[in-house]
Amino acid sequence: MNDFPLLFSPSNLGRLCVKNRIVMAPIDTNLADEEGSVTDALLAFYERRARGGVGLLIVENAQVDFPVGKNTKRQLSIHEDAKMEGLKQLSSVIGRAGARAAVQIHHAGRETTLEVTGGEMPVAPSPIPCGHLKTPVRELEKKEIRDITDKFIAAALRGKRAGFDLVEIHGAHGYLVGEFLSPYTNRRTDEYGGSFRQRMRFPVDIVRGIKETLGEDFPLSFRFSADEFVQGGIDVSEAQRIARALEKAGVDVLHVSAGIYESLPTLLEPMSYPQGWRCHLAAEIKKAVSIPVIAVGVIREPAFAEQVLQAGAADFVAVGRGLLADPDWPDKAREGRVSELNRCIGCNVGCLSERLTHAIQCSVNPETGHEQSGRMAPIQEPGKRMTVVGGGPAGLEAARVASLRGFRVTLFEKEMDLGGQMRLAALPPGKDKIRWTIEYYREQMKRLGVDLRLGREAALEDILDAAPDVVILATGSTPRCPAFPSLLTADDVLSSPPSDPGGTAAIVGAGSVGCETALFLHGRGYDVSLFEQLPEIARDMEPISAWDIKERLTRSGIRTHTGTTVLGVADMRLTTLETGEPPISSPFDLVVWAAGRRSETALAETLSRSPYKGPVHVIGDASKVGKIHDAVHGSYRVINELPFSFLPGP
């Protein structure tokens, strides 16, 4: 019996019947070429998601006005007929894989840069630069507004002719259409601004024009931010008015999002945001309209998605980053394989910070963005032995991939549980989603039959006795720490929290580990001060997570001292030096060092001097200290490309 009856019941979007209530949210992939054309990599990416069982797949934001309407360098384009052949291939690939295909049409407005637009000044309803990007913008003239209206209509017609089943207007996240909707960004005094009705004119003209051109029966979705989370912007009550006006204009479905660039953590939520935190916005919009509503925002688990539907908060649920982490999310839920789900942890590394310079990736799924290269090949002689030392993310990914390729894998882990450094990383407030990755690997090790040797630190004799065909060393890293007396490391504090809560604590190092440890100690009653030698804290974090943790530190009253050098620790006094100031010695009840780690290489060095002559690969932090993303991706590449003599030759 299906555990999620509403999630897997068919339903309609306008006159479009969709096989289930799961929508893939549009995500900019950076997989188009620099002219915005569809590539083989883009086709493979979407084919893989459609094959995983999603009901409706909304293709990423396709820009309608080249180049000024772009918001990324390799953004998909639907602005000219020359793009039609690729778009037809895209809709066809999605349909053949079993999903309904939609395309989102988009104009960046003020939320872009001169580098992206090729030097053309971005345009907006009013000449107000985005407070985050700070790029100068110019106000659109009325004729230009009418021209862009026509470009949206023409783009929608291309979408229909290209074979897409639905078109969605991107009116969310502070892009051009949303800029006209919002009193925060629309300060015009003509017929396109001022009153609510006049701010609605541009989006309503687009909606009516699309309906007249494509026909009343062709389904049209509108995505908008039901709360912009900026003072003077759209709030829920205003959003309900917008929703009613859009329904009256002819919109068939409302896709309820949130935020703009100036409230970026509400738009691309970091790990600390709870699952479904903005589903209440969809529920409020649903109260105002009779057309279907799509909820979106950190929906990671099928049970939660079913709960949203059962509560009547929405008619459909959109899953975006969750389908980057596991394209088979829908099928695993439908088939009762929820324990096998690889859930998105919200780290924003592969899908955001890496995407700024590369194609889209996912920290916990190294195949995302590389679908075109195909699946891993089995080894020529299954049953070859592999010994993996270390049960952190690198070792676990190595064991997973090696088992899938046909190796017989034995994994040694000195602790009694898997996860390695991830188990500590999951302890600070807002980091608990990392446990999902540990749970995923536990299930994978069990399902794949990996021989786990827990609570056993591998020695040279263990490796020699096993006589493996290959050795993988994922021995991790240890904290860098000077030999000051009474000094604890962040690892010490997280693994064995102080028994006496309260008091004062100094943390040396305000990268991600230091900041997270500060929040951990604050939650245990400590008055915390952070000391950082660099001029800014959290510089090793991706931008949105850094933004979020700075706000959380401020709200917690944790003091930060940047540009500060620690000279020494003695008798529980920390001596520091700030630029241009004399040294200061301050007493603390707890002094914690959180400034760097070093690779653990002792076993690798021992093995290199031993009689073992087989291949040895050092991976993860043992090779170079990094993030979960680095460990998983690096491990996947090493194991997937093992150049063994028993593999097929060139």
C-alpha positions as CSV (number, residue, x, y, z in Angstrom):
1,M,0.0,0.0,0.0
2,N,1.2,3.5,-0.9
3,D,2.3,5.4,2.3
4,F,1.6,8.7,0.6
5,P,-1.8,8.6,-1.0
6,L,-2.2,12.3,-1.8
7,L,1.3,12.7,-3.0
8,F,0.9,10.1,-5.6
9,S,-2.7,10.9,-6.6
10,P,-3.1,12.5,-10.1
11,S,-4.4,16.1,-10.2
12,N,-4.9,18.9,-12.7
13,L,-3.1,22.2,-13.3
14,G,-5.7,23.9,-15.4
15,R,-6.6,21.3,-18.0
16,L,-3.2,19.5,-17.7
17,C,-3.4,16.2,-15.8
18,V,-0.3,15.4,-13.8
19,K,0.3,11.9,-12.6
20,N,1.3,12.9,-9.0
21,R,1.6,16.0,-6.9
22,I,5.5,16.3,-7.1
23,V,6.8,19.2,-9.0
24,M,10.5,19.7,-9.8
25,A,11.2,23.4,-8.9
26,P,13.1,25.4,-11.5
27,I,16.8,25.5,-10.7
28,D,19.4,27.4,-12.8
29,T,21.9,24.8,-13.8
30,N,24.6,26.7,-15.7
31,L,24.4,23.8,-18.2
32,A,23.3,25.9,-21.2
33,D,26.0,27.3,-23.5
34,E,27.0,31.0,-23.4
35,E,24.4,31.8,-26.0
36,G,21.7,30.2,-23.9
37,S,21.2,27.2,-26.1
38,V,20.3,23.7,-24.9
39,T,23.3,21.4,-24.6
40,D,23.7,17.6,-24.3
41,A,24.6,18.0,-20.7
42,L,21.4,20.0,-20.0
43,L,19.3,17.3,-21.8
44,A,20.9,14.6,-19.7
45,F,20.4,16.5,-16.5
46,Y,16.6,16.9,-17.0
47,E,16.1,13.4,-18.5
48,R,17.6,11.9,-15.3
49,R,15.2,13.9,-13.1
50,A,12.2,13.1,-15.2
51,R,13.1,9.4,-15.1
52,G,13.0,9.5,-11.3
53,G,9.2,9.8,-11.2
54,V,8.5,13.5,-10.8
55,G,5.0,14.5,-12.1
56,L,5.7,18.0,-13.4
57,L,9.2,19.2,-14.2
58,I,9.7,23.0,-14.5
59,V,12.7,23.7,-16.6
60,E,14.9,26.5,-15.2
61,N,14.4,30.2,-15.8
62,A,14.7,30.8,-19.6
63,Q,15.4,34.5,-20.3
64,V,13.2,36.4,-22.7
65,D,15.5,39.5,-23.4
66,F,19.1,38.8,-24.4
67,P,21.4,40.0,-23.0
68,V,20.0,42.5,-20.5
69,G,17.5,40.1,-19.1
70,K,20.1,37.5,-18.1
71,N,21.0,36.8,-14.5
72,T,23.8,34.2,-15.1
73,K,26.3,33.9,-17.9
74,R,25.1,30.5,-19.2
75,Q,21.4,31.0,-18.6
76,L,19.0,29.1,-20.8
77,S,17.3,31.3,-23.4
78,I,13.9,31.4,-25.1
79,H,14.3,34.8,-26.6
80,E,14.5,33.9,-30.2
81,D,13.3,31.2,-32.7
82,A,16.9,30.0,-33.2
83,K,16.6,28.3,-29.8
84,M,13.6,26.3,-30.7
85,E,15.3,23.1,-31.9
86,G,17.1,22.7,-28.6
87,L,13.9,23.5,-26.6
88,K,11.9,20.9,-28.6
89,Q,14.6,18.3,-27.8
90,L,14.3,19.3,-24.1
91,S,10.6,19.0,-23.8
92,S,10.7,15.7,-25.8
93,V,13.3,14.2,-23.5
94,I,11.3,15.1,-20.4
95,G,8.1,13.7,-21.9
96,R,9.6,10.4,-23.0
97,A,11.0,9.9,-19.5
98,G,7.5,10.1,-18.1
99,A,7.1,13.6,-16.7
100,R,5.0,16.6,-17.8
101,A,7.3,19.4,-19.0
102,A,7.1,23.1,-18.2
103,V,9.3,26.0,-18.9
104,Q,9.8,29.1,-16.8
105,I,10.1,32.4,-18.6
106,H,12.2,35.1,-16.9
107,H,13.7,38.6,-17.0
108,A,16.4,39.4,-14.4
109,G,15.6,43.1,-14.1
110,R,17.9,44.8,-11.6
111,E,19.2,41.5,-10.1
112,T,22.1,41.0,-12.5
113,T,25.5,42.4,-13.2
114,L,27.3,44.3,-16.0
115,E,29.6,41.3,-16.4
116,V,26.6,39.0,-17.1
117,T,24.8,41.5,-19.4
118,G,27.9,42.2,-21.4
119,G,28.1,45.8,-20.2
120,E,24.5,46.7,-20.8
121,M,23.0,48.5,-17.8
122,P,20.3,46.5,-16.1
123,V,16.8,47.8,-16.2
124,A,14.0,48.1,-13.6
125,P,10.7,49.8,-12.9
126,S,12.6,52.4,-10.9
127,P,16.3,53.4,-10.8
128,I,16.9,51.7,-7.5
129,P,19.9,49.3,-7.5
130,C,19.6,45.9,-5.8
131,G,21.0,46.4,-2.3
132,H,22.9,43.1,-2.5
133,L,24.5,43.4,-6.0
134,K,24.7,47.2,-6.0
135,T,24.8,47.3,-9.8
136,P,23.6,50.7,-11.2
137,V,20.2,50.3,-13.0
138,R,18.1,52.5,-15.3
139,E,14.4,53.1,-15.2
140,L,12.4,51.5,-18.1
141,E,10.5,53.8,-20.4
142,K,6.9,53.0,-21.1
143,K,7.6,51.8,-24.6
144,E,10.3,49.5,-23.3
145,I,7.8,48.0,-20.8
146,R,5.4,47.3,-23.7
147,D,8.2,45.7,-25.7
148,I,9.2,43.4,-22.8
149,T,5.6,42.5,-22.4
150,D,5.6,41.3,-26.0
151,K,8.8,39.4,-25.4
152,F,7.3,37.5,-22.6
153,I,4.3,36.6,-24.8
154,A,6.5,35.6,-27.7
155,A,8.6,33.5,-25.3
156,A,5.5,31.7,-24.0
157,L,4.4,31.0,-27.5
158,R,7.8,29.4,-28.2
159,G,7.4,27.3,-25.1
160,K,4.1,26.0,-26.4
161,R,5.4,25.4,-29.9
162,A,8.5,23.6,-28.5
163,G,6.2,21.1,-26.9
164,F,6.1,22.2,-23.3
165,D,2.9,21.3,-21.5
166,L,2.8,24.4,-19.3
167,V,4.5,27.8,-19.1
168,E,5.4,29.5,-15.9
169,I,6.1,33.3,-15.5
170,H,8.9,34.0,-13.0
171,G,7.4,36.8,-10.9
172,A,9.3,35.9,-7.7
173,H,12.7,36.6,-6.0
174,G,12.9,40.3,-7.0
175,Y,13.4,39.8,-10.7
176,L,11.7,42.2,-13.2
177,V,8.1,41.0,-13.0
178,G,8.3,40.9,-9.2
179,E,9.9,44.3,-9.1
180,F,6.8,45.8,-10.7
181,L,4.6,44.0,-8.2
182,S,6.5,45.2,-5.1
183,P,6.1,48.7,-3.6
184,Y,9.7,48.2,-2.4
185,T,11.1,48.3,-5.9
186,N,8.4,50.0,-7.9
187,R,8.3,53.8,-7.2
188,R,6.9,54.8,-10.6
189,T,4.2,57.5,-10.8
190,D,2.8,56.6,-14.2
191,E,0.3,53.9,-15.1
192,Y,2.9,51.2,-14.2
193,G,3.3,52.2,-10.6
194,G,1.9,53.8,-7.6
195,S,-1.4,52.1,-6.7
196,F,-1.9,48.4,-6.4
197,R,-3.8,48.2,-9.7
198,Q,-1.1,50.1,-11.5
199,R,1.7,47.9,-10.1
200,M,-0.2,44.9,-11.3
201,R,-0.5,46.3,-14.9
202,F,2.8,44.8,-16.2
203,P,2.3,41.3,-14.9
204,V,-1.4,41.3,-15.8
205,D,-0.7,42.5,-19.3
206,I,1.7,39.6,-19.7
207,V,-0.8,37.1,-18.4
208,R,-3.6,38.3,-20.6
209,G,-1.4,38.5,-23.6
210,I,-0.2,34.9,-23.1
211,K,-3.8,33.7,-22.6
212,E,-5.0,35.5,-25.8
213,T,-2.1,34.1,-27.8
214,L,-1.8,30.6,-26.5
215,G,-5.5,30.0,-25.9
216,E,-7.4,30.0,-22.7
217,D,-7.0,26.2,-22.3
218,F,-3.2,26.3,-22.3
219,P,-2.0,26.1,-18.6
220,L,-0.2,29.1,-17.2
221,S,1.6,29.2,-13.8
222,F,2.8,32.3,-12.0
223,R,5.6,32.0,-9.4
224,F,5.8,34.9,-6.9
225,S,7.2,35.8,-3.5
226,A,4.4,35.8,-1.0
227,D,6.8,37.6,1.5
228,E,9.9,39.5,0.4
229,F,11.2,39.8,3.9
230,V,12.2,43.4,3.4
231,Q,10.6,46.4,5.0
232,G,8.2,48.0,2.6
233,G,8.1,44.9,0.4
234,I,5.4,42.4,-0.4
235,D,3.9,40.7,2.7
236,V,1.3,38.0,3.1
237,S,-1.7,40.3,3.0
238,E,-0.4,42.0,-0.1
239,A,0.4,38.6,-1.7
240,Q,-3.2,37.5,-1.2
241,R,-4.4,40.6,-3.2
242,I,-1.8,39.8,-5.9
243,A,-3.0,36.2,-6.0
244,R,-6.6,37.2,-6.5
245,A,-5.7,39.6,-9.2
246,L,-3.6,37.0,-11.0
247,E,-6.4,34.4,-10.8
248,K,-8.9,36.9,-12.3
249,A,-6.4,37.7,-15.1
250,G,-6.3,34.0,-16.1
251,V,-3.5,32.3,-14.2
252,D,-4.2,28.6,-13.7
253,V,-1.8,27.8,-10.9
254,L,0.2,29.8,-8.3
255,H,3.7,28.8,-7.3
256,V,4.3,30.3,-3.9
257,S,7.9,31.2,-3.1
258,A,9.6,33.9,-1.0
259,G,12.4,36.4,-0.7
260,I,14.5,38.7,-3.0
261,Y,18.3,39.1,-3.2
262,E,18.3,41.5,-0.3
263,S,16.8,38.8,1.9
264,L,18.8,36.0,0.2
265,P,18.7,33.4,3.0
266,T,14.9,33.2,2.6
267,L,15.3,32.6,-1.1
268,L,18.0,29.9,-1.1
269,E,17.8,28.7,2.4
270,P,21.0,27.5,4.3
271,M,21.1,24.4,6.4
272,S,19.7,26.1,9.5
273,Y,16.3,26.7,8.0
274,P,13.7,24.0,9.1
275,Q,12.0,21.8,6.7
276,G,9.0,23.4,5.0
277,W,9.5,26.7,6.9
278,R,7.6,28.7,4.3
279,C,4.8,26.3,3.5
280,H,2.5,28.6,5.6
281,L,2.8,31.1,2.9
282,A,1.3,28.7,0.4
283,A,-1.5,28.0,2.9
284,E,-2.3,31.7,3.1
285,I,-2.4,32.1,-0.6
286,K,-4.6,29.0,-1.0
287,K,-7.2,30.7,1.3
288,A,-7.4,33.6,-1.2
289,V,-7.9,31.7,-4.5
290,S,-9.7,28.7,-6.0
291,I,-6.9,27.7,-8.4
292,P,-4.2,25.1,-7.5
293,V,-1.3,26.3,-5.3
294,I,2.3,24.9,-5.3
295,A,4.2,25.0,-2.1
296,V,8.0,25.2,-2.2
297,G,10.9,25.6,0.3
298,V,13.1,23.0,2.1
299,I,10.7,20.1,1.4
300,R,13.0,17.2,1.8
301,E,11.0,14.1,2.9
302,P,8.0,12.4,1.4
303,A,6.2,12.2,4.8
304,F,6.5,15.9,5.2
305,A,5.3,16.6,1.7
306,E,2.3,14.3,2.3
307,Q,1.6,16.2,5.5
308,V,1.5,19.5,3.6
309,L,-1.1,18.1,1.2
310,Q,-3.1,16.4,3.9
311,A,-3.3,19.7,5.9
312,G,-4.7,21.5,2.8
313,A,-1.7,23.9,2.7
314,A,-1.2,23.3,-1.0
315,D,-2.3,21.2,-3.9
316,F,1.2,20.3,-5.1
317,V,4.7,20.4,-3.5
318,A,7.8,21.5,-5.3
319,V,11.1,19.8,-4.7
320,G,14.2,21.4,-6.1
321,R,17.5,20.7,-4.3
322,G,16.0,17.4,-3.1
323,L,16.1,16.2,-6.7
324,L,19.7,17.3,-7.1
325,A,20.6,15.1,-4.1
326,D,18.5,12.2,-5.3
327,P,16.8,12.2,-8.7
328,D,14.8,9.0,-7.7
329,W,13.2,10.8,-4.7
330,P,9.6,10.3,-6.2
331,D,10.1,6.6,-7.2
332,K,11.8,5.7,-3.9
333,A,8.9,7.3,-2.0
334,R,6.3,5.5,-4.2
335,E,8.0,2.2,-3.9
336,G,8.4,2.3,-0.1
337,R,12.2,2.8,-0.2
338,V,12.3,6.0,1.8
339,S,15.2,4.6,3.9
340,E,17.3,4.8,0.7
341,L,16.8,8.5,0.1
342,N,19.8,10.7,-0.2
343,R,18.4,13.9,1.3
344,C,19.6,17.4,0.5
345,I,21.3,18.8,3.6
346,G,21.0,22.5,2.5
347,C,24.7,23.2,2.4
348,N,24.4,25.4,-0.7
349,V,27.9,24.4,-1.8
350,G,27.4,22.5,-5.0
351,C,24.2,24.1,-6.1
352,L,25.2,27.6,-5.3
353,S,28.8,28.5,-4.6
354,E,30.2,26.0,-7.0
355,R,27.6,26.9,-9.7
356,L,28.9,30.5,-9.7
357,T,31.9,29.3,-11.7
358,H,30.9,25.8,-12.8
359,A,27.9,23.8,-13.8
360,I,25.5,22.7,-11.1
361,Q,26.7,20.1,-8.6
362,C,25.5,18.6,-5.3
363,S,27.7,17.9,-2.3
364,V,26.0,14.6,-1.5
365,N,25.4,13.4,-5.1
366,P,28.6,13.6,-7.2
367,E,26.7,12.6,-10.4
368,T,24.6,15.8,-10.4
369,G,25.7,17.9,-13.4
370,H,27.7,15.0,-14.8
371,E,24.8,12.9,-16.1
372,Q,26.1,13.0,-19.6
373,S,29.2,11.0,-18.7
374,G,27.0,8.0,-17.8
375,R,26.9,5.6,-14.9
376,M,29.9,3.9,-13.3
377,A,31.2,0.9,-15.1
378,P,31.5,-2.5,-13.4
379,I,35.0,-3.9,-12.9
380,Q,36.0,-6.7,-15.3
381,E,36.5,-9.3,-12.5
382,P,33.9,-8.8,-9.7
383,G,35.0,-9.8,-6.2
384,K,38.3,-8.1,-6.2
385,R,39.1,-7.0,-2.6
386,M,39.3,-3.4,-1.4
387,T,40.2,-2.2,2.1
388,V,38.9,1.2,3.0
389,V,40.3,2.8,6.2
390,G,38.0,5.5,7.6
391,G,34.3,5.8,7.9
392,G,33.9,9.5,7.2
393,P,32.3,10.9,4.0
394,A,35.3,10.1,1.8
395,G,35.6,6.5,3.0
396,L,31.9,5.9,2.9
397,E,31.6,7.2,-0.6
398,A,34.6,5.1,-1.7
399,A,32.9,2.0,-0.2
400,R,29.6,2.7,-1.9
401,V,31.0,3.3,-5.3
402,A,33.5,0.4,-5.1
403,S,30.7,-2.0,-4.1
404,L,28.5,-0.8,-7.0
405,R,31.4,-1.5,-9.3
406,G,31.8,-5.0,-8.1
407,F,34.5,-4.8,-5.4
408,R,34.3,-6.8,-2.2
409,V,34.8,-4.0,0.4
410,T,36.0,-4.1,4.0
411,L,35.8,-0.8,5.8
412,F,37.7,0.0,9.1
413,E,36.5,2.7,11.4
414,K,38.1,3.4,14.7
415,E,34.9,4.7,16.3
416,M,31.8,2.6,17.0
417,D,29.7,4.5,14.5
418,L,30.0,5.7,10.9
419,G,30.2,9.4,9.9
420,G,33.7,10.5,11.0
421,Q,33.9,14.3,11.2
422,M,30.3,14.6,10.1
423,R,29.1,13.3,13.5
424,L,30.7,16.4,15.2
425,A,29.7,18.7,12.4
426,A,26.0,17.8,12.9
427,L,26.0,18.9,16.6
428,P,26.0,22.7,16.5
429,P,22.6,24.4,16.2
430,G,21.2,24.3,12.7
431,K,23.5,21.6,11.5
432,D,21.4,18.5,12.3
433,K,20.6,17.8,8.6
434,I,24.1,16.4,8.2
435,R,22.8,13.4,10.1
436,W,20.7,12.6,7.0
437,T,23.9,12.0,5.1
438,I,25.2,9.7,7.8
439,E,21.9,7.8,7.8
440,Y,22.1,7.5,4.0
441,Y,25.5,5.9,4.1
442,R,24.6,3.6,7.0
443,E,21.7,2.3,4.8
444,Q,24.0,2.0,1.7
445,M,26.7,0.0,3.6
446,K,24.0,-2.4,4.8
447,R,22.3,-2.7,1.5
448,L,25.6,-3.2,-0.4
449,G,27.0,-5.7,2.0
450,V,30.1,-3.8,3.0
451,D,32.1,-5.6,5.7
452,L,32.2,-3.0,8.5
453,R,34.9,-3.3,11.2
454,L,33.7,-0.6,13.7
455,G,35.6,0.3,16.8
456,R,38.8,-0.9,15.2
457,E,41.6,1.4,14.2
458,A,43.3,-0.2,11.2
459,A,46.9,-1.1,11.6
460,L,49.4,-2.1,9.0
461,E,48.9,-5.8,10.0
462,D,45.2,-5.6,9.3
463,I,45.9,-4.4,5.7
464,L,48.6,-6.9,5.1
465,D,46.5,-9.8,6.5
466,A,43.6,-8.8,4.2
467,A,45.9,-8.8,1.1
468,P,43.5,-6.4,-0.7
469,D,43.8,-5.6,-4.4
470,V,43.6,-1.9,-3.6
471,V,43.8,0.2,-0.4
472,I,41.9,3.4,0.1
473,L,43.0,5.6,3.0
474,A,40.4,8.0,4.2
475,T,41.9,8.7,7.6
476,G,40.7,12.2,7.9
477,S,42.3,15.1,9.7
478,T,43.1,16.4,13.2
479,P,42.9,19.9,14.6
480,R,45.9,22.2,14.4
481,C,46.5,23.4,17.9
482,P,49.5,25.2,19.6
483,A,50.9,23.7,22.8
484,F,49.3,26.3,25.1
485,P,48.2,24.9,28.5
486,S,44.5,24.2,29.2
487,L,43.6,24.7,25.6
488,L,40.8,22.7,24.1
489,T,40.0,22.2,20.4
490,A,36.6,22.5,18.8
491,D,36.6,18.7,18.5
492,D,37.1,18.4,22.2
493,V,34.2,20.7,23.0
494,L,31.7,19.1,20.5
495,S,32.5,15.5,21.4
496,S,32.6,16.1,25.2
497,P,30.7,19.3,26.1
498,P,31.8,21.0,29.3
499,S,29.9,19.5,32.3
500,D,29.5,22.8,34.0
501,P,27.3,25.1,31.8
502,G,27.7,28.8,31.8
503,G,30.8,31.0,32.2
504,T,32.9,32.8,29.6
505,A,34.4,31.2,26.5
506,A,36.9,32.4,24.0
507,I,37.1,30.8,20.6
508,V,40.2,31.4,18.5
509,G,39.3,31.2,14.8
510,A,36.1,32.4,13.3
511,G,35.8,30.2,10.2
512,S,32.9,27.9,9.9
513,V,34.1,25.6,12.8
514,G,34.7,28.5,15.2
515,C,31.4,30.2,14.4
516,E,29.4,27.0,14.8
517,T,31.2,26.1,18.0
518,A,30.4,29.5,19.3
519,L,26.6,28.9,18.8
520,F,27.0,25.4,20.3
521,L,28.5,26.9,23.5
522,H,26.1,29.8,23.6
523,G,23.3,27.2,23.6
524,R,24.9,25.8,26.8
525,G,24.8,29.1,28.6
526,Y,28.3,30.4,27.8
527,D,29.1,34.1,27.2
528,V,31.1,33.7,24.0
529,S,33.8,35.8,22.3
530,L,35.2,35.0,18.8
531,F,38.7,36.0,17.8
532,E,39.7,36.1,14.2
533,Q,43.0,37.2,12.6
534,L,41.4,37.9,9.2
535,P,39.3,41.1,8.7
536,E,36.0,39.1,8.3
537,I,34.5,36.0,9.9
538,A,33.1,32.9,8.2
539,R,35.2,33.5,5.1
540,D,35.4,29.7,4.4
541,M,31.6,29.4,4.1
542,E,29.5,29.8,1.0
543,P,27.9,33.2,0.9
544,I,24.4,32.5,2.0
545,S,25.5,30.3,4.9
546,A,28.0,33.0,6.0
547,W,25.2,35.6,5.8
548,D,23.0,33.4,7.9
549,I,25.5,32.5,10.6
550,K,26.6,36.2,11.0
551,E,22.9,37.1,11.7
552,R,22.6,34.2,14.1
553,L,25.8,35.2,16.0
554,T,24.5,38.8,16.2
555,R,21.1,37.7,17.5
556,S,22.8,35.5,20.1
557,G,25.0,38.4,21.4
558,I,28.2,36.6,20.6
559,R,31.0,39.2,20.3
560,T,33.4,39.0,17.3
561,H,36.9,40.4,17.2
562,T,38.4,40.5,13.7
563,G,41.9,41.6,12.8
564,T,43.0,40.1,16.1
565,T,46.1,38.0,16.6
566,V,46.3,35.6,19.6
567,L,49.7,35.9,21.2
568,G,49.3,33.2,23.9
569,V,47.2,31.4,26.5
570,A,48.3,31.1,30.1
571,D,46.4,30.6,33.4
572,M,43.2,30.7,31.4
573,R,44.0,34.2,30.1
574,L,44.0,35.0,26.4
575,T,46.5,37.6,25.2
576,T,45.5,39.2,22.0
577,L,46.7,42.0,19.7
578,E,44.5,44.2,17.6
579,T,45.9,46.3,14.9
580,G,47.2,49.6,16.3
581,E,46.4,48.6,19.9
582,P,48.5,47.4,22.8
583,P,48.2,43.7,23.8
584,I,45.3,42.8,26.0
585,S,45.1,39.9,28.4
586,S,41.6,38.7,29.3
587,P,40.4,35.9,31.6
588,F,38.1,33.1,30.3
589,D,36.6,30.0,31.8
590,L,37.1,28.2,28.6
591,V,39.5,28.7,25.7
592,V,38.9,26.8,22.5
593,W,41.2,26.6,19.4
594,A,39.3,26.4,16.1
595,A,41.9,27.5,13.6
596,G,42.7,24.9,11.1
597,R,43.2,21.2,10.6
598,R,46.0,19.0,9.3
599,S,45.7,15.8,7.3
600,E,46.2,12.5,9.2
601,T,48.9,10.7,7.1
602,A,50.6,8.4,9.6
603,L,49.1,5.2,8.2
604,A,49.9,6.2,4.6
605,E,53.5,6.8,5.5
606,T,53.7,3.5,7.3
607,L,52.1,1.7,4.4
608,S,54.5,3.3,1.9
609,R,57.4,1.7,3.8
610,S,55.7,-1.7,4.1
611,P,55.9,-4.9,1.9
612,Y,52.5,-4.0,0.4
613,K,53.0,-3.1,-3.3
614,G,49.4,-2.8,-4.4
615,P,47.7,0.5,-5.4
616,V,47.1,2.9,-2.5
617,H,44.9,6.0,-2.8
618,V,44.7,8.7,-0.1
619,I,41.4,10.6,-0.3
620,G,39.3,13.1,1.6
621,D,40.8,15.2,4.4
622,A,43.7,12.8,4.5
623,S,44.7,14.1,1.1
624,K,43.6,17.7,1.5
625,V,41.3,19.2,4.2
626,G,38.0,20.3,2.8
627,K,34.3,20.1,3.0
628,I,31.8,17.2,2.7
629,H,31.5,18.2,-1.0
630,D,35.3,17.8,-1.5
631,A,35.4,14.5,0.2
632,V,32.4,12.9,-1.6
633,H,33.3,14.2,-5.1
634,G,37.0,13.5,-4.8
635,S,36.3,9.9,-3.6
636,Y,33.8,9.3,-6.3
637,R,36.3,10.3,-9.0
638,V,39.1,8.2,-7.6
639,I,37.0,5.0,-7.3
640,N,35.2,5.5,-10.5
641,E,38.4,5.9,-12.5
642,L,40.6,3.2,-10.9
643,P,43.0,2.2,-13.7
644,F,43.4,-1.5,-12.7
645,S,45.0,-4.1,-14.9
646,F,41.8,-6.2,-14.5
647,L,39.7,-3.4,-15.8
648,P,39.0,-3.3,-19.6
649,G,42.1,-1.9,-21.3
650,P,42.2,1.2,-23.5
